Amino acid sequence: MDVDRLPGGLPAALEAILMVVDQPITARELAALTRRPLGQVTAQLASLAAEYEGKGGARPRGFALREVAGGWRIYSAAPFADVVAKFVLDGQSARLTQAALETLAIVAYRQPVTRGQISAIRGVNVDGVVRTLTTRGLIAELGSDEGSGALLYGTTAYFLERMGMSTLDELPPLAPHLPEFDALDSAIKESS
């Protein structure tokens, strides 16, 4: 298959693929699918992203092409967040609870972290909330703590994607306000 023979060539072929992916796709994967050099695909992705933003006199679009979580994906453009949120959230009951959001924040900032450490920070049992976040694919088991054998949890690539981030380094600075693990371990031992 020669993408240059298709209507719109490489840019249109990339758009067609990006319209159907359900998670970010790497430039390397796109290069393999279109049988084009990685550099050419990377340059075309950057060009499409700029075009969608309205750069170079192009009409700004209601969608944006962004590189997140190690790959590329089409998202709704930021200026339309309120309109899209209203559409998505009207009648939707599957939003995260306050407890789930708090637990997710603790995992994001303190990973890898055990359920006991999360419970010590929140002051409540978090078993059900951790199960919910795991089921939704926002956190995952990362192994077990060498000292206690407790399961360790961390965020997933899906979490990064949903947050619109490429790495956890993009989280706003908050971790200094959370207690150190030594204090948590002491609190856990005292409550046992």
N, C-alpha and C positions, 0 to 999 in steps of 0.2 A: 504494500500500500504506500503510495507516494502522497503525502498530505498536501503537497503543492498542487496536485491535480484536483483537489477538493475545492468547492466554492469557499473563498475566504482564506485558503491556505492554512499555514501553521497557526496564525492567531485564532481562526475559527475552530480548528481542531482542538486547540487547548481549551477554548471556551466550552466546547461541547463536552469535553471530559470533565471540566471543573463544575459544570452544571449538574452532574449526576453523582459526584463523589459525596460520601456521607461523613468523611473525615479528611483532614488535610492530606494532600498527596505531594510527595517530594518532586523537585525539579528533575531529579535523576529518573524517577518512575515515568514522568511525563516525557522525558527524552526517549526512554526505551519504547514507550507506547507509540510515539510519533516518528520514531526512527530518525531523530534529528540530534545533532551534537548538543551536549549539555549546555555549553556556553550560549548557543543560539536560543535554546529554550528559556534559559535564565534571563537573557536580555529581553525576550519577547514577553515573559511574565512581568518584568519590571515596566515595560512599555504599556502593556494592557492595564496594569495597576494605575499608572500615571494618567492614561486616557480616561479611565473610569472616574478619576478624581477631578477631571476637567482641565488638566494641565495641557498647555500647548493650544489653547483655544477650543478644545473639545467640550462637548456638553457634559456637565457633571451628571453622573448616573445615581440611581437610587440604591446601587449596590457597589461594593468595593472588593477588590482582590487583595487579600492580605496573606502574608507569610506568618503562620503561627504554628507552634508545636512541631517545628521541623518540616512543615509542608505548606502548600498553598491551598486556599479555599476561597470561594466567593461568599461574602457576607452582606447583609444589608448595610448601607452606608450610615455612619454615625448620626448625621443630622436627622435621620428618620427614625431614630430609636424610640421616641414616644409613640409614633404612629404604629410601628411594628409591635411594640410592647402591648399596646392596647389590643391589637388584633390577636396576638398570641395568648395574652392573659385573660381576655374576656371569656368567662365561663370555665377557665382552667382551674382545677383544684389540685394539681400535682406539684405545686410549688413547695420549696423546702420550708420547713418550720424554722422558727427562731432557734430552737435547740440544734437542729441540723446545721444551720448556718454557723452557729457558734462552734460546734464540733469541727466542721469543715475548716474554719479559720485556724483553730488550734492545730489540726493536722497539717495544714499548709505551712504554717510558720514554724512548727516544731518537729517536723518529720525527720527521721522515723520516730514514731511515738507509739507507746502502748495504750491500751484502753485504760489501764490504771492511771497513767499519767494524764490522760484526757479527763478522766473522772475527777482527779485531784484538782485540776484547774477549774473545771465547771462546778464541782461540788455535788454532783449527782451521778447516778449510774448512766452510762452511755451505751450500753450493749445494743439496745434497739436502734439507736441513732446510727451507730457505727454499721450495723447490719443494713440499714436503709441506704447509707452513703455508698457502701460496698455494692449493693444491688444496683444502684443507679450508675455505677462505674466511675464515681468521682474519687473514691479512694480504693486502695488495694493493699493486700498483705504483702509485706516486703521481706518477710523472714521472721526470725524470732530473736529476742534479746538474749545475749550470751549469759548474762547473770541470772535472770529470772526465768527464761524460757518463754516469756509472754510474747504474743504476736506483735510485730511492729507494723504500723500502718503509714502510708504516704499517699500523696495525691497521684493521679494518673495523667496520661497525655490528654484524655478526654476532659479532665478538669482544666488543664491549660487551654485547650481549645475553647471550652465554654466561657472561660474568663477572657479570651482574646489575647493570651500571652504566649510568648515563645519559650520563656524560662521562668522559674520561680524567682529569679533575680528581679523581675519586674513587679513583684509584690511591693506595696507601699511599706515603708519602715514602721513596723509595729512590734517585732520580736523583742526589742529591749524592754517592753512593758510587761512581758510574760515572765513568770518565775523561772529560775534556772532548774534544770532537772535534778540537781542535788537536793534542792528544797522540796521538789515533788516527791522524790524517793523517800525522804524523811516523813512527809505527810502520809504517804501510802503505808509505810511501816507502822506509823502511830495509829492509823485507823484500823489496822488488822488485828 
